[in-house]
Amino acid sequence: MTALLIGTVLAVASLCYVLYPLLRPVGALGVPVRGQGRSQSSGSAVEALRELEFDRQTGKISDADYGPLKARYTDEAVAVMRAAESGRKSCPACGPRPEADAEFCSRCGAALDAEAGPKYR
């Protein structure tokens, strides 16, 4: 009876371990989403670029798809880094905003966050 109980506990623990990566939220490039309503920082943008390059080298993504994605993610990472350098706030949906002292986005009306950057879609 004890062996059956131990075996059941080990089976459930193994199942949870195997299914955890499948059940957590993941962004467009397979990068885990860190928080609801928050976008990824410049460090995550650089990591997304590294992942994109790795996917290209391993043949998971074609050159035709790689070019536009790399340009888009590079532009977003540069925008986040420039906003961080200038002290500007950033909208979770629209990206860095030109208004340095604004509390809300002038485009969509969302609350601005000093550490947020553009979302990866």
C-alpha positions as CSV (number, residue, x, y, z in Angstrom):
1,M,0.0,0.0,0.0
2,T,2.9,2.4,0.8
3,A,4.6,1.7,-2.5
4,L,1.3,2.5,-4.3
5,L,1.0,5.8,-2.5
6,I,4.7,6.8,-3.1
7,G,4.3,5.8,-6.8
8,T,1.2,8.0,-7.2
9,V,2.9,11.0,-5.6
10,L,5.9,10.6,-7.8
11,A,3.7,10.2,-10.9
12,V,1.8,13.4,-10.1
13,A,5.0,15.3,-9.3
14,S,6.5,14.2,-12.6
15,L,3.4,15.2,-14.5
16,C,3.4,18.7,-13.0
17,Y,7.1,19.1,-13.8
18,V,6.5,18.1,-17.5
19,L,3.3,20.2,-18.0
20,Y,4.6,23.4,-16.3
21,P,6.3,24.8,-19.4
22,L,3.2,24.1,-21.4
23,L,0.8,25.9,-19.1
24,R,2.7,29.2,-18.4
25,P,2.0,32.2,-20.5
26,V,4.5,32.8,-23.4
27,G,5.1,35.8,-25.6
28,A,5.3,35.8,-29.4
29,L,8.9,34.5,-29.6
30,G,8.6,31.9,-26.9
31,V,9.9,34.3,-24.2
32,P,7.8,33.9,-21.0
33,V,5.6,36.8,-20.1
34,R,6.7,38.3,-16.8
35,G,3.7,40.2,-15.7
36,Q,0.1,41.0,-16.8
37,G,-0.2,44.4,-18.4
38,R,3.6,45.0,-18.4
39,S,5.8,44.8,-21.4
40,Q,9.3,43.5,-21.7
41,S,12.3,45.6,-20.8
42,S,15.3,46.3,-23.0
43,G,17.1,43.4,-21.4
44,S,14.3,41.1,-22.6
45,A,14.3,42.8,-26.0
46,V,18.0,41.9,-26.4
47,E,17.2,38.4,-25.3
48,A,14.4,38.2,-27.9
49,L,16.9,39.3,-30.5
50,R,19.4,36.6,-29.4
51,E,16.6,34.0,-29.6
52,L,15.6,35.2,-33.0
53,E,19.2,34.9,-34.2
54,F,19.5,31.4,-32.7
55,D,16.2,30.4,-34.4
56,R,17.6,31.6,-37.8
57,Q,20.9,29.8,-37.4
58,T,19.1,26.5,-36.4
59,G,16.7,26.8,-39.4
60,K,13.6,27.4,-37.3
61,I,12.8,30.7,-39.1
62,S,13.3,31.6,-42.7
63,D,15.4,34.5,-43.9
64,A,12.3,36.1,-45.3
65,D,10.7,36.1,-41.8
66,Y,13.9,37.0,-40.0
67,G,14.6,40.3,-41.7
68,P,11.3,42.1,-40.7
69,L,11.3,40.6,-37.2
70,K,14.9,41.6,-36.6
71,A,14.3,45.2,-37.8
72,R,11.1,45.5,-35.7
73,Y,12.6,44.1,-32.5
74,T,15.8,46.2,-32.9
75,D,13.8,49.4,-33.3
76,E,11.8,48.5,-30.2
77,A,14.9,47.7,-28.2
78,V,16.5,51.0,-29.2
79,A,13.4,53.0,-28.4
80,V,13.2,51.4,-24.9
81,M,16.9,52.1,-24.3
82,R,16.6,55.7,-25.5
83,A,13.6,56.3,-23.3
84,A,15.4,54.9,-20.3
85,E,18.4,57.1,-21.0
86,S,16.2,60.2,-21.3
87,G,14.0,59.4,-18.3
88,R,10.9,59.4,-20.4
89,K,7.9,57.3,-19.5
90,S,6.6,54.5,-21.7
91,C,3.1,53.3,-22.5
92,P,2.6,49.5,-22.3
93,A,0.7,49.5,-25.6
94,C,2.2,52.4,-27.6
95,G,5.9,52.5,-26.4
96,P,8.0,55.4,-25.3
97,R,6.1,58.7,-25.2
98,P,7.6,62.1,-26.0
99,E,6.0,63.8,-23.0
100,A,8.5,63.6,-20.1
101,D,6.1,64.6,-17.3
102,A,2.9,62.9,-18.5
103,E,1.0,60.4,-16.3
104,F,-1.1,59.0,-19.1
105,C,-0.4,58.1,-22.8
106,S,-1.5,60.9,-25.2
107,R,-2.4,58.3,-27.8
108,C,-4.4,55.6,-26.0
109,G,-4.9,57.1,-22.5
110,A,-3.3,54.2,-20.6
111,A,-1.3,54.9,-17.4
112,L,2.5,55.4,-18.2
113,D,5.2,53.3,-16.5
114,A,8.8,54.6,-16.3
115,E,10.2,51.1,-16.8
116,A,7.8,49.7,-19.4
117,G,8.6,49.5,-23.1
118,P,6.8,48.4,-26.3
119,K,4.9,45.1,-26.3
120,Y,6.1,42.3,-28.5
121,R,3.2,41.1,-30.6
